[in-house]
Each structure stands twice: as structure tokens, then as C-alpha cells.
Amino acid sequence: MRQHPAVADAAVLLSEGNGTASNLSAFAELASGVQPSAEQARQNAQQRARQIEQQIDGAAFRALMEGADRVAILAMSDRLRCDGLFTQAASRHSLEEIYQATGVAEVHQRLLRRWLDGLISVGALQQDEQGDYHSLIAADAERLQQCWQEVEQWEQRAGYGSQTLHYIRVCSHCLRGLLRGETDVRGILFPEGELSTAHAAYRDNLVSRSMNNIVIAAVTTLAAASHKPLRILEVGAGVAGTASDLVPALAEYRPEYWFTDLSEFFLMEARKLFAAYPWMHYGIFDMNEDAVKQGMEMNSFDVILCCNVLHNACNAGEVLAQFSSLLAPGGSLVFIEPFRRHNYPLLVSMEFFPELTGFTDLRATTDQTFFTREQWLCSGTLNLAT
Ligand SMILES: C[S@@+](CC[C@H](N)C(=O)[O-])C[C@H]1O[C@@H](n2cnc3c(N)ncnc32)[C@H](O)[C@@H]1O
């Protein structure tokens, strides 16, 4: 045991009891710090990221991302103006007036506050000392149309993939209904239960492809370094955006891979997709609920994988603490999360998912959905013990 990398020290104590009975007690202290295989996985992931970066037309990609921000900012501004707000140079509105004019559903008031915050942070809106908002940038359908054309041109140069942009464009046309809670964003992401828009968002566009590739580099490194088949728990595996390529890449290592989600629908699809891999397992798992009550064993997984799902944690610190208990000594949490303070395309699309509410961690006071990178790296943010 003392030679195992996850064990700092171990001892066995034999104590003589009365008569013929004696007691054998065993003690093990877990090693702290990063395991060599985890460090190797981190390095290989970084190397993959550098390779991907070299293959991308950086200038076109940056221009595309800036263009996508611009269209989302203009779409927000256009929406507010269409609701009769900020139409005069001297117009000033309180938050309450903006709620009234937009007819925003209570569940999306937090998101609307983030819109205002996001607009202020790029100078597209001003707020005075009384807290009233004024001087919103001009926007109209014609300007929006022109900006979308620029975005499409950059998309072709960057090779990003047009379907995700199309989805954002459709959402930005539906902002009135989305804000009022009359249009369900899930109907736009999964039109008539069809998955290709969601595949584009989580698997096929340039960013998702790249991020998934980096995850594959990390997890296959862990699998290659392990002396036994890995036990992997994928949480919120959804439309298999990451698993689609990760599972075949792991085939030679035959891990015990648990593909889990809240929804039986995704499990059904995954069973078909991964029928050729007998080591795949499927289950319903809600990370916000007690894992043991859901049949999980503590200290039993080598890898927990969360791709674009950790923001669904009601309390990120509690969910991470639960993951820490589920991981075996030396285990790794691998995750993908957006971390920009204001991700404008998400503010007009994905952030309308109704379940992104009721946070009980720091986000309860900041209106955020996604933690920033600095917040992830600061254990105080998440209220973690270590
Ligand atoms: C944004 S999607 C990401 C899908 C997938 N990871 C991918 O990359 O294709 C988030 C997924 O997390 C699932 N989810 C939401 N809340 C969850 C929770 N509390 N526990 C587990 N999964 C959850 C949703 O059902 C959805 O499939």
C-alpha cells in the first residue's frame, strides 16, 4: 500500500486481546497534491490546445467572436427599444420600468439585469447615481442585418460552423417571447425533438470540437496511465457532444464508463449511439441530489467528467464536495465551462434555459450563471474546504 501513488503512508497494528482474540487495525493516509498521471494529463491537454490553436485562423476567429458579441448586443438593444425604452436621447428608466416595459417573466428578471450589466460593461448603456439607466446605443433591424452578414463572412473564413450561429440568430429574433416566458428556448434548441442544433452547439462548432478534443487528450492520458480500467462518471452527458468522440477514443482501454443525465431521452439515444461498446453503462443521475441515495458508491470513480453542466449546480461548492467524495484517491475531475463575465451570444440564447435559477452559492447575489475563471480558481468563491 505504501507504494501506491495515492497513499502517503500506511500502517497495520496488531493488538493482543484477552485470551486467544486479538485485533488487527489498519490505517492509511491519502497522499495530497497532484498525481503524476493527472499532471501528465494536464500537460497533454495543454499540448493539444496549442496544436489546435496553430490550426485556427486566429484573426478570423477573433473577428467572428467580436462580431457575434456585436450582434447579440445590438439584438438586446433593439429589443429594449422595440419595447419603447430609451427612444429619446434624454430617456431614463428605472429597473422596475424596464421590467414593466419588457413584460419580462419573473424567472428571467435575473437575466435581464445581466443584460443591463453586460451592456454597461461595453459602454452600450449608462447608469446614473440614482441607479437609472440611460444612453442605450442605437440599434435597428437594418443595422442588425448588416452585422449578421459580417458575422457570416467571418464564419466562413474561420470555419466555425454556421448552425450554432443560426441558432443564436433565431433566438435573437425571439427575444420578446423568450423574455416574457412565452417562448421556450428548448423548443429552439431541440425543434420537434430533433438533435442537430444541439449537436452543432455541443459537438460540431469549432469551439466545441476544440474543447472536446482537449478533454479527449486529458482522459485518454489518464486511461493509458492507469494500471486498471478506469471508472468514469460523465455527468449531464446530454446529446453526447463530448462522448461521441471520447468513447471511441477510449475503446482500447475498455473503461467502465457511466453515461448519465437527468433525462431518459438522452440515455436512449446514447444506448443506440454506443451499442458497439459493451463497457458503456447508462443511468439517471442528478448532481444536485445525494449521490449515495442514487446508488453511487463513495471513492469509486477515477474520473468525473462534466461538459457544460457544472453551471447547473444549485450550489457549486456542495456539488464539488460531493464529487470529491465520489472520486477514488488520486481521481480527477475534468470539466468544460464557459467563464466569460458577459458572454453576449449566451445571454440571448442558452441563458434562457429555465432551470438556470435558484442558485444558492455566490451566484445568488451576483446574478451570474457561469463563474469566471478567477472564481473557479479561488476556493473561497465556492466555499470549498480546500
Ligand atoms: C448544456 S447540456 C450539455 C450536454 C453534454 N454535456 C454535451 O456536451 O453534449 C447540459 C446537460 O446537463 C444536464 N443536466 C442539467 N442539470 C443537471 C443536474 N442537476 N444533474 C445532472 N445533469 C444535469 C441536462 O439534462 C443536459 O443534458
The ligand as an SDF file (V2000), in Angstrom:
LIG
                    3D

 27 29  0  0  0  0  0  0  0  0999 V2000
  -25.6340   22.1180  -21.7690 C   0  0  0  0  0  0  0  0  0  0  0  0
  -26.0780   20.4240  -21.7910 S   0  0  0  0  0  0  0  0  0  0  0  0
  -24.5160   19.6700  -22.0840 C   0  0  0  0  0  0  0  0  0  0  0  0
  -24.6510   18.3230  -22.7050 C   0  0  0  0  0  0  0  0  0  0  0  0
  -23.4090   17.4610  -22.8560 C   0  0  0  0  0  0  0  0  0  0  0  0
  -22.5360   17.5080  -21.7290 N   0  0  0  0  0  0  0  0  0  0  0  0
  -22.6990   17.7460  -24.1280 C   0  0  0  0  0  0  0  0  0  0  0  0
  -21.6280   18.3220  -24.0680 O   0  0  0  0  0  0  0  0  0  0  0  0
  -23.2190   17.3830  -25.1720 O   0  0  0  0  0  0  0  0  0  0  0  0
  -26.3500   20.1560  -20.0580 C   0  0  0  0  0  0  0  0  0  0  0  0
  -26.8320   18.7660  -19.7390 C   0  0  0  0  0  0  0  0  0  0  0  0
  -26.8100   18.6400  -18.3180 O   0  0  0  0  0  0  0  0  0  0  0  0
  -27.9920   18.0070  -17.8800 C   0  0  0  0  0  0  0  0  0  0  0  0
  -28.2570   18.4900  -16.5100 N   0  0  0  0  0  0  0  0  0  0  0  0
  -28.8750   19.6330  -16.1240 C   0  0  0  0  0  0  0  0  0  0  0  0
  -28.9470   19.7020  -14.7800 N   0  0  0  0  0  0  0  0  0  0  0  0
  -28.3500   18.5870  -14.3080 C   0  0  0  0  0  0  0  0  0  0  0  0
  -28.1590   18.0600  -12.9930 C   0  0  0  0  0  0  0  0  0  0  0  0
  -28.5900   18.7270  -11.9210 N   0  0  0  0  0  0  0  0  0  0  0  0
  -27.5220   16.8800  -12.8520 N   0  0  0  0  0  0  0  0  0  0  0  0
  -27.1170   16.2000  -13.9490 C   0  0  0  0  0  0  0  0  0  0  0  0
  -27.2790   16.6370  -15.2230 N   0  0  0  0  0  0  0  0  0  0  0  0
  -27.9120   17.7970  -15.3990 C   0  0  0  0  0  0  0  0  0  0  0  0
  -29.0570   18.4050  -18.9000 C   0  0  0  0  0  0  0  0  0  0  0  0
  -30.0940   17.4380  -18.9400 O   0  0  0  0  0  0  0  0  0  0  0  0
  -28.2460   18.4730  -20.1820 C   0  0  0  0  0  0  0  0  0  0  0  0
  -28.2540   17.2570  -20.8900 O   0  0  0  0  0  0  0  0  0  0  0  0
  1  2  1  0
  2  3  1  0
  2 10  1  0
  3  4  1  0
  4  5  1  0
  5  6  1  0
  5  7  1  0
  7  8  2  0
  7  9  1  0
 10 11  1  0
 11 12  1  0
 11 26  1  0
 12 13  1  0
 13 14  1  0
 13 24  1  0
 14 15  1  0
 14 23  1  0
 15 16  2  0
 16 17  1  0
 17 18  1  0
 17 23  2  0
 18 19  1  0
 18 20  2  0
 20 21  1  0
 21 22  2  0
 22 23  1  0
 24 25  1  0
 24 26  1  0
 26 27  1  0
M  CHG  2   2   1   9  -1
M  END
$$$$
